[in-house]
Amino acid sequence: MTTGISQKGAFRRNVKWQLVGSASQAVLSGLLLLLMGRELGTSGFGVFSIVMGYVYVANLLFEPRMQDVAARQFWNFNPKSIDRKQSQYFIDLFGMEALGKLLPCAGLILLAPYLADFGKLAPDGAALITVAAIGVYVSKVGNGLSVGLLRVLGRSDFNAYCATGELLLRVLLTLALIKFYTLSVLAGILVLCFSGFLSNLLQWMLTMKQLKNMHFALGEWRFSSARERFRENRRLLYANLGLSASDLMNKDLDVALLSPLLPSDQIGIYKMAKNIALLTWRAVDPFCLALMPEVNRLVSLGDLNGVKRLLAKSALGLLGLAAGLGLMSYFALSFFGDSLLGRDFSNISKLMPWMLIGIVSSAPLVWGHALAVALNRAEFALMGSLFGSAVGLFAFLTLPSLYGMYGAGMAWTLTFLLNFSFTAGVSHYVLRKRARFSIVR
């Protein structure tokens, strides 16, 4: 089947713009971390991390990863010839994503006082959680669907523009607060939510411009027919929901677990080290996003040898990239950490190696999730995440009590690495079996 865009060309454009976007976002994110770390200090940055950790954890519990669903549903999407069924799918997926993000928002508002007590926050902790919950919902609704559609259309440049613009706006607003007023935890949360809202709005405007030929027959939409269409993606959606819930340990559940175990200043140092390690991961993560539609295409066409070649080249390149960036991050913090972040963060260079081990070891295996989805075995990613999270949960409940924030770094690396190792290993095994079966036939 031919489409209005070149699939290989879309893949190359996606990789290019994901890399460009991630590089610029890494620079801006690093600058933002420096500003917030210096102004809030270890304790204030720890409180900010705890509040946002609760919000991100709650949102992941009902995160359908709509970008993956869109990549699979619209892989042969032709913007010049859009049928009515595709427009109905669009309405279905947007509604599911909006509802999925509304549930955790409501839950956070109801449980805010209890979460504030659990995290040993100040009396205004419940208000901070409520503001963050509402702001994140408004700023992220529908974002996954638009990202998935832009990726399929080969317009990841639009997503890169919006994500980079969001960070740039956060940096500028943060600088303005530092210069003319003061940067508090509440101000940091409001800046994050406001910039996210504007970025999401712009991204949807750009997406709809690409879908100008789509006929949205809202009056023809029926719940009964939507339920039938839901069955086509039910397996992937359920797996994605489970994957999101099981992936909590790799996100900010670690901060939530550490909140009653470590003082806020140690949590601030741990979270800063984790964020810097994840800046290195930003150079790797775009390949997972860009690989998704290309691996889906090759598997759908039965080109299993092409899949193997793509994965081998990706693994080798990503290993070198992650190792190089990891060494740069470590030496930069060792020599310039005190002057950049302040003396409160002087121990961060001792914690960083424990975080970077997980990044460098996982980079060559980043293709595992994309391959699992392409093989229609998204549950492999769920199983890998559950395995990593189970080990990580035990590690986070034991190691920090013994080794403080260094134990937290060890626990995070175990969680991160075991997730990718399991998913990639099982997915590759199934691919090899399918390739042997094809040869026999």
N, C-alpha and C positions, 0 to 999 in steps of 0.2 A: 504494500500500500504506500502510495506517495502522499506526501503532505506538502503544505505551503511553505515549509521551512526545511532546510537540510538538517537531518538529525545529527550527523557528524559535525557539521558546522555549529549547531547549537551546543554540542558538547564542548567543543573548543572554546566557544565564547563564554560558556558557563564557567569553565575552569579559569580562563583569563580574568573574568570580572570577579569571580569569587576570590582569586588571589589578590587582585588590585584592591578590592574592598577590604579584605582581611588585613592587608598590609597597612592601609591607611587607618583602619579601625584599631589596629594594634597600637599604632603610634598615639592616637587620640585617647585610647583606653589607658595607656601607660601614663600619659599626662594627667588624665583625670584621677588616676590612683594617687599620683604624687600630690596633687592639689588637696584631695580629700584626706589623705594620710597626714599631711603636714598640718592642716587646719583642724581636723577633728581629734588628732592624736590617737594612740592605740585604743584607749577606752571608748572614745566617741565613735571611732571607726568600727569597733567591736559591736556597739549598740546598733549602729546602722546595719551591720552585717546580720545580726540576729533578727531584726525586724524584717528585712528583705528576705532572709532565709525562710522565715515562716510563710511569707507570701509566695515565694517561688515553689516551696514544697507543696503547698496547698494547690497551686495551679497545676503542678505536674500530676497530681492525683487524678485529674480529669482532662488530661491533655491528649487529644486524639491524633496528634502529629499529622495534621491535615496536609502538610506539604508532601508527605510520602504518599498519601492517598491520591492527591491530585496528580502526582507524577505517574502513578500506575493507571489511574482512570483516564487521563487525558494524554497518554504518551503519543498517540497518533493525531493529536489535536491540530486542526487546520483553521486558523482564524479567518480565512477567506470563505469557508464553507462550514458554518456552524449549524448543526441540526437542533431541533427542538428538545430532543432527549438530553443533549449535552447541557443545554441551558437549565433543564430541570435538575440534572446532577449538580450543577453549580449552586442552585438554591438549596438543595439537600445538604450539601457539604458546609455551606456558610451557616445554615441554621444549627447543624450539629456542633460546629466549632463555637458559635456564640453561646449556646446552652452549656457546652462543656466548660467554658471559662466563667460562666455566671455562678455555677454551683459553688466552687471554692471561694468566690468573692463573698457570697452570702454566709458561708460557713466561718470565714475569718472574722467577719463583723460580729457574729454571735459569740464566738469563742475568744475574742480579743482579750478580755480581762484575765481569763485563765492562762492564755499563752504568755501574757506579760508576767504573771506570777511565776510560771514555769521557768522563764528565762531570766528571772531575777532583775527585771527591768525597773526603771524609775516609775513613779505614779503616772506619768504621761505615756507609758509604754502602750497601753490599750488604744489610745488615740492615734499614736504613730502607726500601729498595725492596721487600724481602720482606714486611715488616709491612704496608706500604701496599697491596701487591697482594692479599694475603689479605683485608684489611679492606674494600677496595672491592668485592671479589667478594661477600662476605657481605652487604654493605649495599645492593647494587644488583640482586641476582638477582630477576627477575620484575617489576622496576619499570616497564619500558616497557609491558608488557601491561596492568598495572593502570591506568596513566595513560591508555592508549588506551580502555579500557572505561569509565572514569569520564567521559572526554570525550564518548563516544557517549551515555552515559546522562544527560548534562547535569549531572553532579555534579563539575565541576572545582573546586567549593568544597572538596571533600575533599582533592584534590591540593594546593590552596593552603594548607589547614590544615597538612598534613603537611610540605610544603616549608618553610613559615614556621616551624613548630615545630622542624624540624631546625636551622635557622639560629639560632633563639632558644636552643636547648640548647647549640649550639656557643659562642655568645657567653657564656652563663652559665658553662659549664665553663672556658672560656678565662679569664674574669675570676677564677674561683676559683683556677685555677693561678697566675695572676699575683699574687694576694693572699696565698695560703697556701703556695705552693711556688715553682715557676719554670716559665716557658713555653719549652720546648726544641722543636727540630724534631720529635723523636720524639713528644713530648706533643701537638703540633699534629696530627700524623698520627693518633694514637690517638683524639683528640677527634673529628676528622672522620669516622672510620670508625664509631665507637660511635654518634654522633648519627644518621648515615645509616642504620645498622641499625635503630634504634628507629623512625625515620620510615617506613622501608619496611615494617616489620612492622605499624605502625598503619594504613598505607594499604591493605595487603592485608586487614586485618580489616574496614575500611570497605567495600572492594570486595566481599568475600564476603557482607557483609550485604545488599548490593544484588542479589546473585546467589543469594539463598536458595532460589529456585524452580528453580535449575539442577540437573539430575540428572547427577552425575559418575559415569559408568559406567566406572570404571577397569578393571574386569575384562573389559569388552568392547572395550577399546582394542587395536588390532592395528597393527603396523608397516606391513603391506601396505596397509591402508586409509589410514593416515596418509600414506603415500607418494603415493597418489592425490590426497588432499586438498592435499598440498603443491604439486602441479602447478598448482592454481588460483591460488596466490599466488607461484609460482616467479619470475615475471618481476619482481614488486615486491620480493621478498626479495633476489634477486641484485642488483637495482639499489640496494637499500638498503645491502647489504654493500659494494658498490663505492663508493657515495656516502659511507659512513662512512670507508672507507679513504682516499678522495680528499679528505675534509674535514679530514684531519689537520692541514694547515697552518693552518686557521682555529681549531684547538683548541690543543694544546700541543706539536705537533711543532716549532714555532718555538723554544720554550724548549730542546728537546732539541738542535736544530741549533746554537743559540747557546752551549750549555754548554761546548764546547771552544774557542769563538771569543772570548768575552767573559768578564771576571772576574765572580765571583758577585755582587759589589755592583752592577754595571751590569745584570746579569740581574734582580736584585731590583727595581731602579728600573723597568726595562722591564715586568716582570710586574705590578708595582703599577699602572703607567699603563694597561696592557691591561685589568686587572681593573676599574679605574674606568671606562674606556670601555665595557666590557661591562655595567656597572651601568646606563649609559644605554640600552644595547641591551635590557635587561630590560623596559623599557617598550614596546619594539617586538615582541619575540619572542612574547609571548602571542598576538598577532594571527595569527601563522603557525600556532600550535597550534590556536586556536579557529576559524580559517578552514578548516582541513582538512576536518572533517565537513560544513560548510555548502557549500563549493565542490563536494565530492563529491556532495552532495544535488542541487544545482542542475544540475550536468552530467549526473547520472544521469536527471534529469527532462527534460533537453533544454532547459532555460531558459537559453540562452546569453546572451541580453540581460541577464538577471538577474545572471549571472556578471560581465559587463562593468561593470554598475553597481556591484556590490559591490567589485570591484577598484579602480575609479576613486575611490570614496569612501575606501576604505582607504588608497590611496597618498597622497592629499592630506592626510588627517589624520595619517598616520604621518610625513610629511615635516615638518610643523609641530611635532609632538611631539618628534621627534629633534633638530631644530634648537634648540628651546627648552631642552631638557634638556642638550644639548651645551654651549651657551653658559653655562648655570648651572654645569656641572661645571668648565669652564675658569676662570671667574672665581673660583669657590670655591677652587680650588687655587692660583691666582695670589696671592690675598690671605691665605689661611689655611693653605696647604700646610705651611709650616714648623712652625707651632704644632700642627697636627693630626698630622702624620706624623713630625716631627723633621727636623733639618737634614740628615741623611743623604739625604733624599729631596728636597732643595731644587731639583734640576734637573727634577723631574717636570712642572712647569708648561710647560717648554720642549718637552717630548716630547709632551704631550697633544694639541696641534692635529693632529699627524700621525696620531694614532689616531682622533680624532673625525671627520676628513674621511671616513673609510671608513664610520663609523656613520651619519652624516647622509645620505650619498649612497646607501647601501644600503637605508635604511628604506622608501622608497616602492616598493621592488621585492620586499618580503618575501613577497608572495603567489605568487611564481614557483614555489616548491616545491609548495605546495598545489595549484596549477593543474596542474602536471605530473603529480602523482599522480592527480588527478581525471580527467585525459584518458587515463589508463593509459599514460602516457609518462614513467614515473619516471626513465628513463634520461637525460632532459633535465637533471634535477638533478645526476645523476652527471657528465654531460658538462660542466656549468657548474663543478662542484667540481673536476673534473680540469683544466679550463682555468685556473681561478684558482690551483690548487695548483702547476701546472707553472710559471706565471709567478712565483708566490711562492717556489718552491724556488730558482729562479735568483736572485731578488732577495735571499733570505736568505743565500745563499752568497756574494754579492758586496757588497751595500750595507753590512752591518755592518762588514766589513773596512775600508771607506772612511770611514764616518760613525759608527761605533760604535752606540750604542743608538738614535740618531736614524735611522740607516739601517735598523735593525730595525723602527722604527715605520713608515717608508715602505713597507717590504716587507709588513708586516702589512696595511696599508690596501689595497695593490694586490691582495693575495690575497682579502681580504674583499669588495671592490667588484666585481671581475671575476667572481667566483662568482655573485653575485646578478644582475648585469647579463645574463650569458649565459642563465641559467635563465629569467628573466622574459621576456627578448626572444624566445627560441625558443618558449616555451609560449604566449605571446600570439599569435605568428604562426600557430601551429597552431589556436588558438581562432578566429581570424579566418577561416582557411580553412574550418573546420567550419561557422562561421556562414554564410558565403557559399554553401556546399554545401547547407545546410538551406533557404536562400531559393530556390535554383534548383529544388530538389525540390518 
